[in-house]
Amino acid sequence: MGSKLGIVDVGGGFRGIYAAAVLDTCLELGIHFDVCIGVSAGSANLASYMAGQKGRNKIFYTEYGMRKEYAGMGNFLKKGSYLDLDYIYGTLSNSDGEYPLDYRAILSNSAEFLTVATEAETGRAKYFDKSYLRQDNYDIFKASSAIPFVCKPYEIGGIAYYDGALADPVPIQKAFDMGCDRVVLLLTLPLDTKRSQEQDIKLAKRIRRKHPIAADRLEQRALRYTDGINYARRCELIGKLLIVAPDDTCGVSTLCREPEALLRLYDKGRQDGRKILDFL
């Protein structure tokens, strides 16, 4: 068996534009990965990368993301979700949408592709592979991106799912388990960021009555993320992994909608993507 190269994109809402930029650079440089694993917004980033659609995600973050249909209190009042995942991964992305995802290109890409979601009932990680994708059915991205309370849990096959970061925020072990001997990890926060539990604890309270185990997972997410980063650092020391992370988020937060800040962060990702060449 030959050596396998993996990439993991941990997402991070609108901060995901940084990783999208890194992946655009990879497309430009002709860098191919054998295993692609995406969490939350990271799964959408990787879908466009696998489809070879350079620049597609940039438009989603900087243009479509500004629309009230994409995100806003109106959605929250009407549908119970601040982000309208059906609009993002349906209306815009379907074959008759404004910027269709090239489903056939994803299918014909030889890379394995996993999208991580969290079962709302059990708190377990669910790894959806390509077989769950259909033309104009991108529900696995909606499930992976359903931030608790910000979005309602998303149902697939009668099972409700939340954002993949609750169960497996830094799924590099999964990449190693799939036979990768080297992995590129895309973060959207500076490496030394100490993640606070404060916001997660607040959101967990809002979902605890209905989904107590998912609420527990959410409260522990920052700790699990930190454990994942520490493991990644150890793997990097022995040459098995490369961490690509911004030195600064340029003021972009999870739900930030400032085009100038987003473009600054995108430019950072374009530069930092070149580090992958040295690693290879």
Buried (B, 14 or more C-beta within 10 A) or exposed (E): EEEBBBBBBBBBBBBBBBBBBBBBBBBEEEBEBBBBBBBBBBBBBBBBBBBEBBEBBBBBBBBBBBBEBBBBEEBBEEBEBBBBBBBBBBBBBBEEBEBBBBBEBBBEBEBBBBBBBBBBBBBBBBBBEBEBBEEBBBBBBBBBBBBBBBBBBBBBEEBBBBBBBBBBBBBBBBBBEBBBBBBBBBBBBEBEBEBEBEEBBEBBEEBBEEBEBBBBBBBBBBEBBBEBBEBBEEBBEEEBBBBBBBEEBBEBEBBBBBEEBBBBBBBBBBEBBBBBEEBE
